Amino acid sequence: MFRLALALGLPVRELLARMGSDELTEWMAFYQLEPFGDFRADLRSAIVASTLANAHRSKEGKPFTPEDFMPFVDKKNRSDQPKASEADASRLNIARFKAMFAHRIKR
């Protein structure tokens, strides 16, 4: 409801006063099919970021996914990733970024 109010530029109370429950239910169903708002914009940006990161990562580095660039996505529910503490996740991200640029470091 708050996302819809934000997208329509209305306060929530005004939205509820102007919209019946049937229309609100239809909007909720529409959002399930076609999400709008900041989450969708973050996903678009994450796709671009993962594409760029993969283009510049080392051959040995694990491919990045868009979810790697979306800090608010719950990655713990993904079956391909083991559960890790926040500190472990930070260390993993640092290692990934180092691996991404490893081929550019002159030794």
C-alpha positions in Angstrom: 0.0 0.0 0.0 2.8 2.4 0.9 4.6 1.6 -2.4 1.5 2.3 -4.4 0.9 5.6 -2.5 4.5 6.6 -3.2 4.2 5.6 -6.9 0.9 7.6 -7.2 2.2 10.6 -5.3 -0.5 10.3 -2.6 -0.5 10.1 1.1 -1.7 6.7 2.3 -4.8 8.1 4.0 -5.8 9.9 0.8 -5.2 6.7 -1.2 -7.4 4.7 1.2 -10.1 7.4 1.1 -10.1 7.5 -2.7 -9.7 3.8 -3.5 -12.0 0.9 -2.7 -10.7 -2.5 -1.4 -11.5 -4.1 -4.8 -9.2 -1.7 -6.7 -6.5 -2.0 -4.0 -6.6 -5.7 -4.4 -6.2 -5.3 -8.2 -3.2 -3.1 -7.7 -1.7 -5.7 -5.3 -2.2 -8.4 -8.0 -0.7 -6.1 -10.6 2.4 -5.5 -8.5 2.9 -9.2 -8.2 3.0 -9.4 -12.0 4.8 -6.1 -12.7 6.7 -4.8 -9.7 7.4 -1.1 -9.7 9.3 1.3 -7.5 12.8 1.3 -5.9 13.2 -2.5 -5.8 12.7 -2.8 -9.5 15.1 0.1 -10.1 17.7 -1.5 -7.8 17.4 -4.8 -9.8 18.0 -3.0 -13.1 21.1 -1.3 -11.6 22.3 -4.6 -10.2 22.0 -6.3 -13.6 24.2 -3.6 -15.1 26.7 -3.8 -12.2 27.0 -7.6 -12.4 27.5 -7.4 -16.1 30.3 -4.9 -15.7 31.9 -6.9 -12.8 31.8 -10.1 -14.8 33.4 -8.4 -17.8 36.3 -7.3 -15.7 36.7 -10.3 -13.3 39.6 -12.7 -13.5 39.0 -16.0 -15.3 39.3 -17.9 -11.9 36.8 -15.7 -10.2 33.2 -16.8 -9.5 30.7 -15.1 -11.7 28.7 -12.3 -10.1 24.9 -12.3 -10.0 22.6 -9.3 -9.8 21.8 -10.3 -6.2 25.5 -9.7 -5.2 24.8 -6.0 -5.8 21.5 -5.8 -4.0 22.4 -5.4 -0.3 18.8 -5.7 0.9 18.0 -9.0 -0.8 18.0 -11.9 1.6 20.6 -14.2 0.2 20.3 -16.7 3.0 17.3 -18.4 1.3 19.2 -19.1 -1.8 20.2 -22.8 -2.0 23.4 -22.3 -3.9 25.0 -20.1 -1.1 25.9 -21.3 2.3 24.7 -19.3 5.3 27.4 -16.9 6.6 27.7 -14.3 9.2 27.8 -10.6 8.3 31.6 -10.5 8.8 32.1 -13.6 6.6 29.9 -12.0 4.0 32.0 -8.8 4.1 35.2 -10.8 3.8 33.7 -12.8 0.9 32.7 -9.6 -1.0 36.2 -8.1 -0.5 37.8 -11.3 -1.8 35.5 -11.2 -4.8 36.4 -7.6 -5.7 40.1 -8.4 -5.3 39.7 -11.4 -7.6 37.8 -9.2 -10.1 40.8 -7.0 -10.5 43.6 -9.6 -9.9 44.5 -9.7 -13.6 45.2 -5.9 -13.6 47.7 -6.0 -10.7 51.3 -5.8 -12.0 53.7 -7.9 -10.0 
